[in-house]
Amino acid sequence: MARFAKQYRTPHRRPPFHVKTLGWAVKPTRRRQLTQSTGPSILINPTARNHRALEPDMIVPDPVTRDILATFENVRFRLFERLEGLTDAEYRWEPVSDCISIRPGNDGIFRVATLFPESSPHVPDPITTIAWRIWHIGSLCLRGYVIHFFEDVPELGDRHEWPGTAKEGVQALTEDWEHFISRIAALGDERLLAPIGMGPGGWDGETYLKLALHALKEVTHHGGEIGLLRDLYLREGV
């Protein structure tokens, strides 16, 4: 019951952006800038209480790009609001004995134990921890899309490694999110709707719009799972 004493959820608020005829904007507080090579500058502050963190410094005239950015900001706001106050105990909580998670190696570095949990007939699908799901959204999905589908990508580190603490894990997710969304923002509608021209698994013939929508699907359904795990953690033993 002690866990109920700490409230991590905040009252419902409208996502901190509005869409205008020719663009979208937010009014962030206390921001720090992460750099990008091209396109509108993205300002992000992963520690702001209200997570009013993403703002282009210019109007986005392309309607499809504008709507994609606005939708991602809506989802980002809701996800990071659900991550507020995440503790290390919740982050690595294993509700069942055979959970898939991130674990420290002999060198003390945390790494993901299983990349893709496999289903088996007549056996319940594996349960993954919040840490694994945050890694999956950040490193496997968003960072992977940047690596495979964009040119001139800097070295982004070992994708199997992931922070062992909640604070550092959320920070890593913030950075992977910014790397992906800044590149989508820089494309413009013409390139967004054209074939990618590179990438594995037949994706070279697909559009960046389809890639962005696929990323949105991954973020939303795993984000919902993270929220459910937090609710279950609070009610453990009740």
Disulfide bonds with the S-S distance in Angstrom:
none
